[in-house]
Amino acid sequence: MKKNNGFTLVEVIISASILMTVVTTMFPLLHIITTEKIILSDRRTIVDRLHDEMQPFLLESKKTPYESVKNINQKLVTFTFVLDRNYIKGCVVWENAKKKKESHCLYGVPKS
């Protein structure tokens, strides 16, 4: 009868190299996914805040043009509101997690 004493050195090296290959491909992917999650979460929060900041201009006829800078999720966010024809245009500008400038605009009809 043949006696099995465990794994050979070649089997251990092959399995370790497979494991290291999987680990080295998964860490960058997890970093990319986490960064994109942060960007989408910040975008959702900031656009919701733009909607909320725009309400006084639509309902109470607050004076335009108007600009303000606020801190949301440790990011400096610039809100601007202007009258564009018969609409109130509210825009927001910020720097996302990839250090790129991002902006979003909403339009609304002021209450007459």
N, C-alpha and C positions, 0 to 999 in steps of 0.2 A: 504494500500500500504506500501511496505517495503522501507525504506529510505537507500540509499547507501552513506556512508560517506567517502569512499576511501578504501585503502588497509588495510588488517589486518596485525598485527605484524608478524604472521607466513609467510605470502606471501612476506613481505619485507625481512625477514631473508633468506628465500629460494632463492629469486632472487639475493640478495647480495652475498650469498655463491656461486651461479652459476657464477656470474660475477668474483668473486675473483679466482675461479678455472680456468676460461679461462685466466685471466691475468697472473696467476702464471705459467701456461704452455706456454704461448706465449713469455714471456720475455727471457727465456733460449733459445728457438728456434730462436728467432730473433738474439740473441748474436752469436749462432753457425753459422747461415746463414751469418751474417756480417763478422765473422772471415774467413769463407771459401771464401767469395767474395774478401777479402783483399789478401788472399793467392794466389788465382787464378790470380788476377790482377798483383801482384808482380811477379809471375812466368812468366806471359806473357811478362811483361816489361823487366825482366832480361834476358830471353832467346832471345828476340829480340836484346837486347844490346850485348849479346854474339855473335850473328850472325854478327852484325855490327863490333864488335871488331876483329872478325876473318878474315875479308876481307883483311886487309893488309898482313896477313900471306899467304893467298891464291893467291892474285893478284900481290903483290910486293915482295914476297919471304922474308919477314921479318924474322930475325933470331929467332930460337927456341933453347932451352926452354925459355919461357918468363912467368913472373907472375906479376900481378898488382892487387892492391886493390882500389876499387872505392866505392863511396857512392851513392846509388841509392834508392830513396824513404826512406831516413833515415835508410838505412840498409847497413852494410859493406859487399861488395860483392868481392870475390876473383876470378879473372880470371887466368887460367893457359893454356898455349899453348905449346904442345910438338909434336915432329915428331914421329909418330907411324907407322912403316913400311913406306909405301908410302903416308900416309895420315897425315894431320894436325889434331890433336885432341885438341879441345878447350873445356875446362870444366869451370864451374862456381859453386861456393859454397856460400851459404848464410844461415842465420837463418830466418825461416819464422815467421808468426804471432803467431804460437803456441810454439815458442821457440825451434823448432826442426831444426836440420841441414838438408838442402836440397841441392841437386846437380843436375846438368844436363850437358850432354856432347854432342857436335856436332862434326862430322867428315867432312873433306873437302879435295879435291884433289888440291894440289898446282899447280899453272900455271907453266909449264915447259919452 
